[in-house]
């Protein structure tokens, strides 16, 4: 059984990836404090720096999580992305999305604290 350090939550949103040889979009399938899996048929080269944008649309506003990261692996369904850097606003949006979609908000807070301390 796989033991993850950060919980993943099912979350669907539009996301885009841009890099030296990549410009694609897809749908986020799941999300954690350290990365995501994006559903896309596009080829994304692993290990190349990427600009990532996940669009969060609400009833009255549109927010986004913006980060840099790398593709770790690609499957026939999509790409696993590891976040490397993001601004504080994006980090807080990400924390809130993970906590609101998790069955254990307290554990999410502990992961959030760990993510901050590991920087």
N, C-alpha and C positions, 0 to 999 in steps of 0.2 A: 504494500500500500504506500502510495506517495504521500510524503509529509511536507506540506508547504509551510514556509515561514510566514507568508502573508495570505490571508483568506481572499479567495476570489468570489466575486458576486456576479450573478447574471445581470447584465445591463446592456441595453441596446440603444445605440446612438450613432449618428453619422461621424465618421472620422476620416481624416486625410493624412497621407504620409508624403513628405517631399524630401528628396535627397539628390545626390549627384546624378544618379541614374534612375531615380524613382519619382514618379508623380502619379499617385493613385488615391482612390478613396474606397471606402467600404463601410461595413457596419461592425461596431464593437459587439463582440459576443460575450465576453466577460472581462472583468476589471479588478485590479488589486492596487495596493499602494505602490507597488513596484513595477507594474506592467499591465498588459492587456493582450487579448487575442482579437484580431480584426479579421472578419470574414471578407475575403477578396479573392478574385481569380487572377489578379495581377501578380507578376513576379517581383519580389522584393529581395535584393541581394543581402545576405546576412553579414552583419558586422560593419556595415556602412552607416555613418551618422545620418539620422533622420530628424526632420522637423515634424512634430506630431500635433494635430489639432483635433480635439473631440468636442463636438458641438452639443451643448446642453441647452435645450429649448424648454422654456417654462411658459406659463400662462401669459406673463406680461413682459418677459425679457428673454434674450438669448445670451448665454454665457458660454465660455469655452475653456477647456483645459488645454493649455499649450505647454509642450515639453520637447526636449530633445531625447533621443534614445537610439537604440539599435534593434534590428531584427535578429532574433535568436535562432528561429527555425521557421521553415515554411512547410505547410502541408497542402494537400489538394483542396482544403477548405479555406485556408487563410494563413496568417502570419502571427507568430508570437513576438511581442515587442517588450523590450525592457526599457523602462524610463531611466534616464540618466540625470537630467536636470529639469527643473521647472520653477517658475516664479512662485512667490508665496500665495498669491490669489489662486492660482491653478492648483497648488497643493491643498489648500483649504477646500476648494470645490471637489477635488478628488476624494479627500477624507469624508466629506459630507455624502457624496454619492455612495461610497463604500459602506458607510455607517447606516444610511437610510435603506440600503438594499440587503443588509445583513440581518441574520437572526440574533446577533449578539453585539449590540452597539458598544458595550464596555470593552469587549475584546478588540474591537476595531480601534477604540481609543488607545489601547495598549500598543497596538501595531503602529498607530500614528506616532506615538511617543518614541517607539523603537526606530521608526523610519527617520525621525528628526535626529535622534542621537547617533545614528549610524553614518550621518553625513560628515 
